[in-house]
Amino acid sequence: MLWAGIVDRLNRKQDLAEILGSPQLLQALTRAPSAVHPSLAATDDALLAALDENVALANHLLELEVRLAHQRSSAQAQLLSTHALERQWRQKQVEMDHALEPFAAPSLYQQLTQSLQEQEMICQAMEESFLEGDGSGLATERETLDWVRKYREAKKLYYLRQERKERWNERRVGGWR
């Protein structure tokens, strides 16, 4: 009987080794409804719940990825549109600056200086023409009064421009400097 007990134990060990060596047999034995341990069932339930949650999160992430790709392409289109509008604005700014250049302070100052020089030259030319005469003799009283009136107007304009330039140089012209 001793020998039969040893053989019986060896058969059990061989059966156990065979079960442990075969993953399919081990899986069938541990997962059988009649043989499953309650802690293993609870672990399986928790694992299945976690897997379901992971699948739901993965699906949600895929939806978010699609929305993000759409929003990214929309933002890219808006950025390109904004850059185009910025370029247009710069071009309009250049055109506006070019159109307003004659009315800018440096240009106005230059015009004032040129007009002052021109008026001075006109006054000098009038003086020279009066002193030289036209060669026909004496001028009539009417011609003399007419020349004096024109000369006074020209000299008045000259002094007015000279005063404006002096005020500008003294920074008494509002809004230009």
Salt bridges, closest charged atoms under 4 A:
ASP8 OD2 - ARG12 NH2 3.13
ASP44 OD2 - ARG31 NH1 2.25
GLU86 OE1 - HIS83 ND1 3.72
GLU86 OE2 - ARG90 NH2 2.69
GLU101 OE1 - HIS98 ND1 3.93
ASP146 OD1 - ARG149 NH2 2.57
ASP146 OD2 - LYS150 NZ 3.93
GLU153 OE2 - ARG149 NH1 3.36
GLU163 OE2 - ARG167 NE 3.17
GLU163 OE2 - ARG172 NH2 3.57
GLU170 OE1 - ARG172 NE 2.81
